[in-house]
Amino acid sequence: MSKECILTATSKVAYLVKPKIVDGVDTRLDLAKQMGATAVINFRELKTIEERVAQVKELTHGFGADFVFQCTGVAQAAADAYKYVRRGGGYCEMGFFVNAGECTMNPHFELCNKEITLVGSWVYSANEYIETLGFLKKAKEMSIPVERLVTHHYPLEQYVDAMEKNISLTGVKIAIVME
């Protein structure tokens, strides 16, 4: 989710229109609002994909999302995210840094028929650090609380505790620091 909060803040800094977030953890949804999300959807409260799609469409005047960033690394979330994208929209998958399994989607209905643009993202280059620092400066000027993204700091000796915190989904971004 921290990627979603970062993307929300980035959207606000770049003056993109009305970011919306789908997640299942209330603390992360609250943080997304602090980062500038105009609406949040807790997928745990909407039990079916049809309910979630209907909610996304309601928030987008019946069209669906212009662009979806799927950041979870959860195969089912990747399959669901295609359904949120409007016809002619875009989808960026950036959540799979390890093999988390396969997902099922119908390429005819979810990709080709909707004519969406699909992008995958793996890592970033050293040149993007300059852009990132510019983003952080602008976010600070706009009073977007990006410092809240790192919720826990652990010394290297406590890396197991840090990983347990991360796996428990009770933190957003967990930092292991050298002391």
C-alpha positions in Angstrom: 0.0 0.0 0.0 2.8 2.4 0.6 3.2 2.6 -3.2 -0.4 3.5 -3.5 0.0 6.3 -1.0 3.1 7.6 -2.8 1.3 7.5 -6.1 -1.6 9.4 -4.5 0.8 12.1 -3.3 2.5 12.1 -6.6 -0.8 12.6 -8.4 -1.6 15.6 -6.2 1.8 17.2 -6.7 1.4 16.7 -10.5 -2.1 18.2 -10.3 -3.7 15.0 -11.7 -7.4 14.6 -11.1 -9.0 13.0 -8.1 -7.0 9.9 -7.1 -9.0 7.1 -5.6 -7.6 4.1 -3.7 -8.9 0.5 -3.2 -7.4 -1.4 -0.3 -8.5 -3.5 2.6 -6.7 -1.9 5.6 -8.3 1.1 7.2 -5.1 2.7 8.4 -3.7 2.6 4.9 -6.9 4.1 3.5 -6.7 6.8 6.1 -3.2 7.6 5.1 -4.2 7.6 1.4 -6.7 10.3 2.3 -4.0 12.3 4.0 -1.8 12.0 0.9 -4.7 13.5 -1.2 -7.0 10.6 -2.2 -10.4 12.0 -2.9 -12.1 8.7 -2.3 -11.2 5.3 -0.8 -12.8 1.9 -1.2 -12.4 -0.8 1.4 -12.6 -4.0 -0.6 -13.4 -5.9 2.6 -16.7 -4.0 2.9 -17.6 -4.8 -0.8 -17.6 -8.6 -1.0 -17.8 -9.1 -4.7 -15.9 -7.7 -7.7 -19.2 -6.5 -9.1 -19.8 -4.4 -6.0 -16.3 -2.9 -6.2 -16.5 -2.2 -9.9 -19.9 -0.5 -9.3 -18.3 1.7 -6.6 -15.4 2.7 -8.9 -17.9 3.5 -11.7 -20.0 5.5 -9.3 -17.0 7.6 -8.3 -16.0 8.1 -11.9 -19.4 9.1 -13.3 -20.1 5.7 -14.8 -16.9 5.4 -16.8 -14.3 3.6 -14.6 -10.8 4.7 -13.8 -8.7 6.6 -16.3 -5.6 4.8 -15.1 -5.0 2.1 -12.5 -1.8 1.5 -10.6 -1.9 -2.0 -9.1 0.7 -2.1 -6.4 -0.2 -5.0 -4.0 1.6 -8.0 -5.3 -1.6 -10.0 -4.9 -2.6 -12.0 -7.9 -6.3 -11.6 -7.4 -6.0 -7.9 -7.0 -4.2 -7.8 -10.3 -7.0 -9.7 -12.0 -9.6 -7.4 -10.4 -7.8 -4.2 -11.3 -8.4 -4.7 -15.1 -12.1 -4.4 -14.3 -11.7 -1.0 -12.8 -10.2 0.6 -16.0 -12.5 2.5 -18.3 -12.5 1.9 -22.1 -9.4 3.6 -23.5 -7.8 3.8 -20.1 -4.5 2.5 -18.8 -3.1 0.0 -16.3 0.3 -0.1 -14.7 1.3 -3.3 -12.8 4.0 -2.6 -10.4 3.4 -4.9 -7.4 5.1 -8.1 -8.4 8.7 -8.1 -7.3 8.5 -11.8 -6.5 6.5 -14.6 -8.1 3.2 -14.4 -6.3 1.3 -16.7 -8.6 -0.9 -16.4 -11.6 -4.1 -14.4 -12.1 -7.0 -15.0 -14.4 -8.4 -12.3 -16.6 -10.2 -12.4 -20.0 -7.9 -10.6 -22.4 -10.8 -10.1 -24.9 -13.0 -8.2 -22.4 -10.5 -6.7 -20.0 -7.8 -5.6 -22.4 -8.6 -5.7 -26.1 -12.3 -4.8 -26.1 -11.6 -1.9 -23.7 -8.5 -0.9 -25.7 -6.5 -0.2 -22.6 -2.8 0.5 -22.4 -0.9 -1.9 -20.3 2.5 -1.1 -18.6 4.7 -3.1 -16.3 7.2 -1.6 -14.0 10.0 -3.4 -12.2 12.6 -0.9 -10.9 13.8 2.7 -11.4 17.0 4.2 -12.6 19.4 6.4 -10.8 18.2 9.4 -12.9 14.8 9.1 -11.3 16.3 10.0 -7.9 16.4 13.7 -9.1 12.8 13.6 -10.0 11.9 12.0 -6.7 13.7 14.7 -4.7 11.8 17.3 -6.7 8.6 15.5 -5.9 9.4 15.5 -2.2 10.2 19.2 -2.2 6.9 20.0 -4.0 5.0 17.7 -1.7 6.4 19.5 1.3 5.5 22.9 -0.2 1.9 21.6 -0.7 1.8 20.3 2.9 1.3 16.7 1.8 2.6 14.7 4.8 4.9 12.2 3.0 6.9 11.7 6.1 4.0 9.7 7.5 4.7 7.0 4.9 7.6 5.6 6.9 5.7 4.4 10.0 8.4 2.3 11.7 12.2 2.3 12.0 14.2 -0.7 13.2 17.9 -1.2 13.7 19.5 -3.9 11.6 19.7 -6.2 14.6 15.9 -6.2 14.7 15.3 -7.1 11.0 13.1 -10.1 12.0 10.8 -7.8 14.0 10.7 -5.4 11.0 9.7 -8.1 8.6 7.0 -9.4 11.1 5.6 -5.8 11.3 5.6 -5.6 7.5 3.9 -9.0 7.1 1.3 -8.1 9.7 0.2 -5.1 7.6 0.2 -2.9 10.7 2.8 -0.5 9.2 3.0 1.3 5.9 6.7 1.6 5.0 9.1 -0.2 7.3 12.7 1.2 7.4 15.7 -0.8 8.6 18.4 1.6 9.5 22.1 1.3 10.4 23.0 2.9 13.7 
